[in-house]
Amino acid sequence: MTPFTFTKHERLQRKDFRNKRWFKCSESNHFSLLVHRNEEGKRRVAVTIRKKIGCAVARNRIRRLIKESFRLEKELFPESCDSLIKVKRAWAATSLALISDELRGLLKTKKMPKGVDV
């Protein structure tokens, strides 16, 4: 398997991230990163966006760009953890470069809480 894939095993379904205790690692102007330790030993990701962020087209574009940056930069995400990325606000102009830069900064400044040993 090539490292630049995004398989269904790396996606978090709604049932996977509900009723779990999430720990906030870091925040930026547009994102919040929450993590939860998983037993599978894989990096998994989910993206949540509230309806007040924009129309469905804008929300889906942001979601696709975040997943694309995960696909390209998996090594920055914590190993054996589920990552939940909450989008707090939208950009005036969205592009993969802007989102990737902000996610990269978010992941480099992450502080893992005491309850999560990674």
Backbone as CSV, one residue per row, in Angstrom:
resi,resn,N_x,N_y,N_z,CA_x,CA_y,CA_z,C_x,C_y,C_z
1,MET,0.845,-1.178,0.000,0.000,0.000,0.000,0.892,1.243,0.000
2,THR,0.562,2.201,-0.817,1.337,3.425,-0.875,0.992,4.322,0.313
3,PRO,1.928,5.147,0.763,1.664,5.993,1.932,0.687,7.128,1.654
4,PHE,0.448,7.466,0.382,-0.433,8.584,0.054,-1.837,8.106,-0.288
5,THR,-2.426,7.335,0.599,-3.791,6.877,0.404,-4.637,7.312,1.589
6,PHE,-5.933,7.255,1.399,-6.866,7.562,2.481,-7.929,6.480,2.443
7,THR,-7.678,5.391,3.161,-8.555,4.238,3.103,-9.733,4.385,4.049
8,LYS,-10.697,3.500,3.931,-11.871,3.569,4.796,-11.517,3.224,6.239
9,HIS,-10.402,2.548,6.465,-9.968,2.223,7.826,-9.355,3.436,8.531
10,GLU,-9.021,4.467,7.770,-8.457,5.684,8.352,-9.510,6.759,8.597
11,ARG,-10.740,6.476,8.232,-11.834,7.418,8.446,-12.573,7.046,9.715
12,LEU,-12.968,8.044,10.467,-13.813,7.825,11.635,-15.271,7.976,11.222
13,GLN,-16.069,6.999,11.557,-17.498,7.088,11.317,-18.149,7.787,12.503
14,ARG,-19.379,8.190,12.343,-20.079,8.895,13.410,-20.141,8.048,14.682
15,LYS,-20.367,6.749,14.529,-20.430,5.864,15.704,-19.080,5.746,16.399
16,ASP,-17.988,6.016,15.690,-16.655,5.913,16.274,-16.300,7.101,17.163
17,PHE,-16.858,8.271,16.886,-16.423,9.416,17.685,-17.503,9.971,18.608
18,ARG,-18.669,9.382,18.588,-19.685,9.783,19.569,-19.481,8.977,20.850
19,ASN,-19.862,9.563,21.970,-19.795,8.919,23.292,-18.373,8.529,23.698
20,LYS,-17.391,9.296,23.262,-16.009,9.100,23.684,-15.524,10.376,24.344
21,ARG,-14.513,10.248,25.146,-13.930,11.425,25.778,-12.769,11.911,24.927
22,TRP,-12.905,13.113,24.414,-11.899,13.708,23.556,-11.077,14.704,24.352
23,PHE,-9.787,14.779,24.053,-8.879,15.706,24.716,-8.430,16.756,23.708
24,LYS,-8.563,18.019,24.067,-8.158,19.097,23.173,-6.642,19.245,23.216
25,CYS,-6.024,19.163,22.045,-4.569,19.274,21.943,-4.131,20.686,21.616
26,SER,-4.727,21.253,20.599,-4.312,22.587,20.192,-5.433,23.260,19.412
27,GLU,-5.258,24.571,19.244,-6.230,25.380,18.516,-5.496,26.361,17.617
28,SER,-6.147,26.715,16.542,-5.660,27.780,15.680,-6.841,28.712,15.407
29,ASN,-6.666,29.635,14.498,-7.752,30.559,14.195,-8.971,29.865,13.606
30,HIS,-8.743,28.804,12.851,-9.841,28.148,12.147,-10.134,26.730,12.625
31,PHE,-9.222,26.096,13.362,-9.388,24.690,13.739,-9.210,24.463,15.230
32,SER,-9.807,23.378,15.709,-9.499,22.807,17.021,-9.148,21.339,16.772
33,LEU,-8.103,20.862,17.405,-7.689,19.468,17.264,-7.980,18.740,18.564
34,LEU,-8.771,17.671,18.468,-9.085,16.830,19.610,-8.596,15.418,19.301
35,VAL,-8.088,14.721,20.320,-7.573,13.366,20.103,-8.178,12.397,21.109
36,HIS,-8.168,11.140,20.700,-8.607,10.046,21.548,-7.746,8.835,21.184
37,ARG,-7.217,8.173,22.175,-6.363,6.994,21.965,-7.216,5.845,21.427
38,ASN,-6.751,5.173,20.381,-7.471,4.000,19.881,-6.649,2.741,20.082
39,GLU,-7.318,1.626,20.044,-6.660,0.336,20.282,-6.161,-0.308,18.999
40,GLU,-6.520,0.256,17.867,-6.180,-0.354,16.586,-4.766,-0.060,16.120
41,GLY,-4.123,0.942,16.702,-2.766,1.285,16.306,-2.688,2.035,14.993
42,LYS,-3.786,2.632,14.550,-3.805,3.369,13.286,-4.135,4.827,13.539
43,ARG,-3.719,5.650,12.615,-4.130,7.056,12.626,-5.473,7.139,11.921
44,ARG,-6.438,7.745,12.584,-7.739,7.932,11.954,-8.160,9.385,12.153
45,VAL,-8.982,9.875,11.239,-9.356,11.286,11.286,-10.841,11.461,10.961
46,ALA,-11.421,12.491,11.563,-12.778,12.933,11.246,-12.783,14.454,11.243
47,VAL,-13.685,15.021,10.475,-13.808,16.473,10.373,-15.254,16.842,10.681
48,THR,-15.449,17.810,11.570,-16.796,18.301,11.854,-16.857,19.791,11.547
49,ILE,-17.955,20.175,10.906,-18.177,21.563,10.531,-19.634,21.896,10.838
50,ARG,-19.856,22.989,11.558,-21.219,23.406,11.868,-21.869,24.052,10.650
51,LYS,-23.175,24.022,10.611,-23.902,24.566,9.468,-23.757,26.069,9.322
52,LYS,-23.445,26.755,10.406,-23.332,28.213,10.306,-22.034,28.655,9.636
53,ILE,-21.147,27.729,9.351,-19.887,28.051,8.679,-20.143,28.519,7.250
54,GLY,-21.095,27.918,6.573,-21.372,28.308,5.191,-22.345,27.341,4.562
55,CYS,-22.526,27.488,3.265,-23.432,26.590,2.557,-22.781,25.206,2.428
56,ALA,-23.553,24.244,1.983,-23.077,22.864,1.909,-21.867,22.733,0.986
57,VAL,-21.849,23.490,-0.091,-20.732,23.430,-1.027,-19.437,23.867,-0.347
58,ALA,-19.493,24.963,0.408,-18.305,25.467,1.100,-17.849,24.497,2.186
59,ARG,-18.796,23.942,2.946,-18.442,22.992,4.007,-17.805,21.736,3.420
60,ASN,-18.361,21.221,2.347,-17.800,20.013,1.735,-16.429,20.279,1.133
61,ARG,-16.221,21.458,0.582,-14.894,21.798,0.031,-13.852,21.836,1.142
62,ILE,-14.179,22.464,2.265,-13.247,22.515,3.398,-12.957,21.117,3.900
63,ARG,-13.997,20.293,4.016,-13.828,18.916,4.482,-12.922,18.115,3.535
64,ARG,-13.132,18.272,2.242,-12.288,17.564,1.260,-10.840,18.011,1.334
65,LEU,-10.621,19.314,1.504,-9.249,19.823,1.565,-8.541,19.362,2.847
66,ILE,-9.257,19.284,3.960,-8.650,18.787,5.199,-8.285,17.312,5.043
67,LYS,-9.160,16.528,4.455,-8.860,15.105,4.240,-7.693,14.919,3.279
68,GLU,-7.598,15.793,2.279,-6.479,15.724,1.338,-5.161,16.048,2.034
69,SER,-5.168,17.035,2.916,-3.933,17.355,3.634,-3.573,16.231,4.610
70,PHE,-4.563,15.536,5.191,-4.282,14.351,6.006,-3.628,13.276,5.153
71,ARG,-4.155,13.062,3.964,-3.622,12.035,3.068,-2.168,12.309,2.711
72,LEU,-1.832,13.588,2.519,-0.477,13.941,2.114,0.504,14.017,3.280
73,GLU,0.013,14.285,4.494,0.914,14.503,5.629,0.489,13.680,6.849
74,LYS,0.327,12.396,6.661,-0.106,11.513,7.747,0.878,11.459,8.898
75,GLU,2.150,11.590,8.618,3.164,11.430,9.660,3.085,12.519,10.721
76,LEU,2.433,13.643,10.431,2.288,14.705,11.424,1.210,14.388,12.466
77,PHE,0.268,13.532,12.116,-0.814,13.180,13.028,-0.316,12.163,14.052
78,PRO,-0.843,12.202,15.284,-0.366,11.291,16.332,-0.633,9.822,15.980
79,GLU,0.338,8.984,16.272,0.233,7.543,16.021,-0.738,6.924,17.025
80,SER,-1.516,5.946,16.604,-2.473,5.212,17.438,-3.507,6.126,18.091
81,CYS,-3.876,7.184,17.406,-4.872,8.113,17.945,-5.910,8.438,16.881
82,ASP,-7.126,8.664,17.362,-8.172,9.207,16.521,-8.084,10.723,16.644
83,SER,-8.092,11.403,15.525,-8.018,12.866,15.518,-9.338,13.421,15.014
84,LEU,-9.888,14.340,15.766,-11.113,15.019,15.378,-10.764,16.481,15.147
85,ILE,-10.988,16.949,13.934,-10.688,18.329,13.587,-12.009,19.079,13.497
86,LYS,-12.182,20.061,14.367,-13.376,20.893,14.351,-13.047,22.190,13.637
87,VAL,-13.858,22.530,12.662,-13.664,23.784,11.942,-14.452,24.856,12.681
88,LYS,-13.757,25.917,13.095,-14.397,26.973,13.881,-14.957,28.083,13.002
89,ARG,-14.249,28.429,11.938,-14.740,29.477,11.025,-14.164,29.243,9.637
90,ALA,-14.796,29.850,8.658,-14.397,29.657,7.259,-13.423,30.744,6.821
91,TRP,-12.772,30.516,5.710,-11.840,31.455,5.116,-12.566,32.294,4.077
92,ALA,-11.965,33.404,3.727,-12.504,34.196,2.618,-12.260,33.451,1.301
93,ALA,-11.075,32.879,1.163,-10.735,32.079,-0.016,-10.053,30.805,0.472
94,THR,-10.609,29.669,0.130,-10.027,28.407,0.584,-9.142,27.817,-0.503
95,SER,-8.013,27.289,-0.083,-7.123,26.579,-0.992,-6.400,25.511,-0.178
96,LEU,-5.884,24.527,-0.858,-5.177,23.442,-0.183,-3.938,23.969,0.535
97,ALA,-3.261,24.940,-0.060,-2.047,25.476,0.554,-2.360,26.176,1.878
98,LEU,-3.419,26.983,1.921,-3.789,27.674,3.158,-4.178,26.701,4.267
99,ILE,-5.005,25.726,3.919,-5.467,24.758,4.915,-4.321,23.879,5.382
100,SER,-3.467,23.442,4.469,-2.332,22.594,4.851,-1.366,23.334,5.762
101,ASP,-1.102,24.597,5.471,-0.204,25.379,6.319,-0.754,25.528,7.728
102,GLU,-2.042,25.824,7.829,-2.622,25.992,9.163,-2.686,24.665,9.922
103,LEU,-3.019,23.579,9.221,-3.022,22.263,9.875,-1.617,21.851,10.308
104,ARG,-0.627,22.141,9.480,0.756,21.818,9.821,1.169,22.556,11.091
105,GLY,0.835,23.834,11.175,1.132,24.603,12.380,0.380,24.085,13.593
106,LEU,-0.857,23.677,13.392,-1.679,23.129,14.465,-1.086,21.830,15.002
107,LEU,-0.624,20.982,14.101,-0.095,19.677,14.510,1.302,19.771,15.106
108,LYS,2.081,20.760,14.699,3.424,20.914,15.262,3.395,21.497,16.664
109,THR,2.341,22.245,16.989,2.249,22.847,18.324,1.351,22.045,19.258
110,LYS,0.990,20.831,18.871,0.071,20.050,19.706,0.736,19.674,21.024
111,LYS,-0.060,19.681,22.067,0.374,19.251,23.385,-0.543,18.126,23.809
112,MET,-0.002,16.932,23.919,-0.822,15.794,24.280,-1.154,15.866,25.764
113,PRO,-2.421,15.739,26.140,-2.794,15.781,27.558,-2.284,14.576,28.318
114,LYS,-2.313,14.649,29.638,-1.785,13.580,30.479,-2.548,12.280,30.315
115,GLY,-3.847,12.343,30.011,-4.655,11.140,29.875,-4.359,10.356,28.616
116,VAL,-3.704,10.985,27.656,-3.402,10.329,26.383,-1.894,10.175,26.283
117,ASP,-1.415,8.946,26.338,0.019,8.705,26.227,0.335,8.208,24.846
118,VAL,0.960,9.071,24.048,1.307,8.718,22.667,2.799,8.723,22.518
